[in-house]
Amino acid sequence: MTTAVDPSVPPSGAGCVECEDAGGWWVHLRRCAACGHIGCCDDSLSRHATEHWRQTGHTIIRTFEPGEDWFWNYETRDYYEGPELAPPQCHPEGQTVPGPRDRVPADWADLLRRRRD
């Protein structure tokens, strides 16, 4: 098993790595506490943060949303008390949710509802 938290590692960017590569969009962002990978949350269509955990075994994530500071442990399915991580602590405050603004489809809420049904 890899180290669950490395406070010295900065985030991989300001948006979901895989969504950025594919020209996609996300709802909220999560940061891997082991390697800094930024992935989209489970409310997003692609759920890249959870997929990152499944592929790497990195069990601890931290929210990457402004004004939030919680950690989550995928293995225990519970919150986790984590340390301060390398900055920045969140995506740019001007970044829209969902975002990024120029890639969010007009029917985004319907797309999310259909995925849950």
ABEGO torsion letter per residue (X at the ends): XBBABBAABBBAEABBAAAAAAGBBBABBBBBAAAGBBBBBAABAAGAAAAAAAAAGBABBBBABBGBABBBBAAAGBBBBBBBBBOBABBBAABBOBOBAAABBAAAAAAAAAAAX
